[in-house]
Amino acid sequence: MIQDNKTKKKNLRTALGLLIFIILLFVFTLYNVGVFDRAI
């Protein structure tokens, strides 16, 4: 199966989106647990 540039770009964007989403989720979890003393 040969991947063209469009597919590769789409995969990269999806991976970046997932990564950002996971990081945001992690930060919000830390806030909710109370690691940082700051309201959202």
C-alpha positions in Angstrom: 0.0 0.0 0.0 1.5 3.3 -1.1 0.7 6.4 0.9 0.5 9.6 -0.9 1.3 13.0 0.6 -2.3 13.9 1.3 -2.8 10.8 3.5 0.5 11.4 5.3 -0.5 15.0 6.0 -3.9 13.9 7.3 -2.3 11.3 9.6 0.2 13.9 10.9 -2.7 16.4 11.6 -4.7 13.7 13.4 -1.7 12.7 15.5 -1.0 16.3 16.4 -4.6 16.9 17.3 -4.6 13.8 19.5 -1.4 14.8 21.2 -2.7 18.3 22.0 -6.0 16.8 23.2 -4.2 14.5 25.6 -2.0 17.3 26.9 -5.1 19.5 27.5 -6.8 16.6 29.3 -3.7 16.0 31.5 -3.5 19.7 32.4 -7.3 19.9 33.3 -7.0 16.7 35.4 -4.1 18.2 37.3 -6.2 21.4 37.9 -9.2 19.3 39.1 -7.0 17.3 41.4 -5.7 20.5 42.9 -2.0 20.3 42.0 -2.1 23.9 40.9 -3.8 26.4 43.3 -5.7 28.2 40.5 -9.2 28.3 39.3 -9.8 27.5 35.7 
